[in-house]
Amino acid sequence: MSVLDTLRATVGDAHVREGTDAAPYLTDWRERYRGHALAVVSPASTDEVAAVVRTCATAGVPIVPQGGNTGLCGGATPDDSGRAVVLSLRRMNRIRAIDPYNDTMDVEAGCVLQSVQDAAREAGRLFPLSLGSEGSCTIGGNLATNAGGTQVLRYGTMRELALGLEVVTARGDIWHGLRGLRKDNTGYDLRDLFIGSEGTLGVITAATLRLYPLPVASCTALVALSSIDDAVALLSLARRGLGASLTGFELMAGDCLASVTRAFPAQRLPFEGNAATLPWYVLLELSDSESEAHARERFETVLGDAVANDSARDVVIASSFAQSRALWHLRESIPLAEKAAGKAVKHDISIPVSRMAEFVRDTNEALQHIFPGVRHVIFGHLGDGNLHYNVAPGAGWTDIALLARQEAIFDVVHAHIGRVGGSISAEHGIGQLRRDALAQFKDPIELALMHTIKHALDPHGTMNPGKVLIADS
Ligand SMILES: Cc1cc2nc3c(=O)[nH]c(=O)nc-3n(C[C@H](O)[C@H](O)[C@H](O)COP(=O)(O)OP(=O)(O)OC[C@H]3O[C@@H](n4cnc5c(N)ncnc54)[C@H](O)[C@@H]3O)c2cc1C
């Protein structure tokens, strides 16, 4: 029997896609990468995943795991060879169990993030991971990329939100690690190894997730600012005044919000006059466990202090749920407005908050010197020290001309990241986009240990080859 016949017999003919049916799975969200595949295979259970992996391992067929295909580094797109099988987890979308007393839920890898948030809320609990792509991305993809998003400040990244995993190894064995334990010191932490491994070590089929109490009240505000220094001062003030109640702190350049209102005219900036044209804005969120009045009083005190000490130039506090959603919608629309505006050279960087202003000033200057006229599209999760620092075509540039200089732009930005003690990937991962840069910038001992782990867990190199690590270097 051929590999394809065996795969059809395992998951059913309807769940092995070829030709045009497979096309949507062979390009990434940004349409930067296009690949080919033997087929797209969609198993419905962990046993079926294991059988597919065993078939591929025996035949030496590479496997590219895929969830919602919203990743931003080309990690879920196969190469050009047409040899790989794309393993789509989307049919594995059951909530297996919710344990409200243990504050945990067991979910399958193909569950869409939003459906997990909804199921938690129906059980009177909060699952706090929150991303602009939450209507399409899956828990498996969130784990495989160690996703971050807008609530990391309070609840941490996906690594902090997962207590246990179920994984199909590269040999096709099933590791039953769905444990709802906060403490478990029984040797090496395999869970943390598979989280963030981007499908290069095994296939995540299910997870035990950590739940939290639902906040009783929340407040949202948009603050207009003159500088990143002022944003950093506001963050420090808000942290001191609000403590763990500060659940979101998002920085956005005025240009980013202008591109949102251009691309989506129904959206408006809630400021007028000078405050509508300032270079920086911050979206803050507070979640309170007492009452609406308590939340608002604390929020107004902190924001009043910020206005009094001149770090905030103007403030709008949402007075209803709809207004709060409208403010968040502005922030969440930035990647969509950016996509509509054309291609850009993207960076997802992590740097100490205290060096944020210096980094942006020096890197902007260096880029203007070498590539005059490029536009700087800057936004991100300032509370976590995470910026999306993107370089877009400005006057005199086309998409094609800019992308032709991508590696040179990476070099400039990565050198500045190194200078301030940062990282070239904060939350999007490495995939194929940053694979070569990782080899260049990672500590050599750390990189060698990563290769040792890859060889130990995936000796034949069939798990998502060409992603994260350069093969056999
Ligand atoms: C509009 C928009 C906003 C975004 N905002 C954020 C944000 O704020 N924060 C953030 O962190 N990311 C963000 N992202 C990026 C993306 O949504 C996340 O990386 C997400 O976690 C990917 O999930 P997915 O299911 O789409 O994974 P995919 O894109 O399908 O896959 C991503 C990687 O995970 C691997 N993978 C997928 N499923 C599995 C599995 N079950 N087992 C093993 N490996 C697997 C793939 O091989 C690939 O390497 C955003 C993307 C978009 C389009």
Ligand as a Chemical Component Dictionary entry (heavy atoms), coordinates in Angstrom:
data_LIG
# 
_chem_comp.id                   LIG 
_chem_comp.type                 NON-POLYMER 
_chem_comp.pdbx_formal_charge   0 
_chem_comp.three_letter_code    LIG 
# 
loop_
_chem_comp_atom.comp_id 
_chem_comp_atom.atom_id 
_chem_comp_atom.alt_atom_id 
_chem_comp_atom.type_symbol 
_chem_comp_atom.charge 
_chem_comp_atom.model_Cartn_x 
_chem_comp_atom.model_Cartn_y 
_chem_comp_atom.model_Cartn_z 
_chem_comp_atom.pdbx_ordinal 
LIG C1  C1  C 0 -4.051 39.191 13.504 1  
LIG C2  C2  C 0 -3.042 38.392 14.267 2  
LIG C3  C3  C 0 -2.713 38.763 15.570 3  
LIG C4  C4  C 0 -1.787 38.007 16.299 4  
LIG N1  N1  N 0 -1.484 38.388 17.576 5  
LIG C5  C5  C 0 -0.619 37.653 18.301 6  
LIG C6  C6  C 0 -0.293 38.031 19.640 7  
LIG O1  O1  O 0 -0.740 39.036 20.164 8  
LIG N2  N2  N 0 0.564  37.235 20.316 9  
LIG C7  C7  C 0 1.111  36.093 19.780 10 
LIG O2  O2  O 0 1.852  35.377 20.472 11 
LIG N3  N3  N 0 0.827  35.730 18.504 12 
LIG C8  C8  C 0 -0.012 36.471 17.762 13 
LIG N4  N4  N 0 -0.292 36.105 16.464 14 
LIG C9  C9  C 0 0.387  34.935 15.884 15 
LIG C10 C10 C 0 -0.403 33.602 15.920 16 
LIG O3  O3  O 0 -1.783 33.799 16.005 17 
LIG C11 C11 C 0 0.087  32.743 17.081 18 
LIG O4  O4  O 0 1.426  32.356 16.821 19 
LIG C12 C12 C 0 -0.734 31.476 17.342 20 
LIG O5  O5  O 0 -0.299 30.909 18.562 21 
LIG C13 C13 C 0 -0.617 30.429 16.237 22 
LIG O6  O6  O 0 -1.643 29.460 16.412 23 
LIG P1  P1  P 0 -2.147 28.587 15.154 24 
LIG O7  O7  O 0 -3.092 27.566 15.669 25 
LIG O8  O8  O 0 -2.656 29.463 14.092 26 
LIG O9  O9  O 0 -0.771 27.901 14.721 27 
LIG P2  P2  P 0 -0.213 27.628 13.253 28 
LIG O10 O10 O 0 0.022  28.897 12.546 29 
LIG O11 O11 O 0 -1.036 26.623 12.574 30 
LIG O12 O12 O 0 1.205  26.974 13.644 31 
LIG C14 C14 C 0 2.201  27.732 14.287 32 
LIG C15 C15 C 0 3.382  26.801 14.637 33 
LIG O13 O13 O 0 2.966  25.826 15.589 34 
LIG C16 C16 C 0 3.110  24.497 15.049 35 
LIG N5  N5  N 0 1.932  23.745 15.500 36 
LIG C17 C17 C 0 0.621  24.067 15.320 37 
LIG N6  N6  N 0 -0.160 23.175 15.948 38 
LIG C18 C18 C 0 0.665  22.269 16.525 39 
LIG C19 C19 C 0 0.449  21.108 17.316 40 
LIG N7  N7  N 0 -0.767 20.705 17.654 41 
LIG N8  N8  N 0 1.539  20.409 17.734 42 
LIG C20 C20 C 0 2.795  20.812 17.419 43 
LIG N9  N9  N 0 3.051  21.893 16.681 44 
LIG C21 C21 C 0 1.993  22.611 16.239 45 
LIG C22 C22 C 0 3.219  24.674 13.547 46 
LIG O14 O14 O 0 3.962  23.632 12.945 47 
LIG C23 C23 C 0 3.927  26.022 13.444 48 
LIG O15 O15 O 0 5.305  25.843 13.618 49 
LIG C24 C24 C 0 -1.198 36.858 15.711 50 
LIG C25 C25 C 0 -1.533 36.489 14.402 51 
LIG C26 C26 C 0 -2.442 37.243 13.684 52 
LIG C27 C27 C 0 -2.789 36.788 12.300 53 
# 
loop_
_chem_comp_bond.comp_id 
_chem_comp_bond.atom_id_1 
_chem_comp_bond.atom_id_2 
_chem_comp_bond.value_order 
_chem_comp_bond.pdbx_ordinal 
LIG C1  C2  SING 1  
LIG C2  C3  SING 2  
LIG C2  C26 DOUB 3  
LIG C3  C4  DOUB 4  
LIG C4  N1  SING 5  
LIG C4  C24 SING 6  
LIG N1  C5  DOUB 7  
LIG C5  C6  SING 8  
LIG C5  C8  SING 9  
LIG C6  O1  DOUB 10 
LIG C6  N2  SING 11 
LIG N2  C7  SING 12 
LIG C7  O2  DOUB 13 
LIG C7  N3  SING 14 
LIG N3  C8  DOUB 15 
LIG C8  N4  SING 16 
LIG N4  C9  SING 17 
LIG N4  C24 SING 18 
LIG C9  C10 SING 19 
LIG C10 O3  SING 20 
LIG C10 C11 SING 21 
LIG C11 O4  SING 22 
LIG C11 C12 SING 23 
LIG C12 O5  SING 24 
LIG C12 C13 SING 25 
LIG C13 O6  SING 26 
LIG O6  P1  SING 27 
LIG P1  O7  DOUB 28 
LIG P1  O8  SING 29 
LIG P1  O9  SING 30 
LIG O9  P2  SING 31 
LIG P2  O10 DOUB 32 
LIG P2  O11 SING 33 
LIG P2  O12 SING 34 
LIG O12 C14 SING 35 
LIG C14 C15 SING 36 
LIG C15 O13 SING 37 
LIG C15 C23 SING 38 
LIG O13 C16 SING 39 
LIG C16 N5  SING 40 
LIG C16 C22 SING 41 
LIG N5  C17 SING 42 
LIG N5  C21 SING 43 
LIG C17 N6  DOUB 44 
LIG N6  C18 SING 45 
LIG C18 C19 SING 46 
LIG C18 C21 DOUB 47 
LIG C19 N7  SING 48 
LIG C19 N8  DOUB 49 
LIG N8  C20 SING 50 
LIG C20 N9  DOUB 51 
LIG N9  C21 SING 52 
LIG C22 O14 SING 53 
LIG C22 C23 SING 54 
LIG C23 O15 SING 55 
LIG C24 C25 DOUB 56 
LIG C25 C26 SING 57 
LIG C26 C27 SING 58 
# 
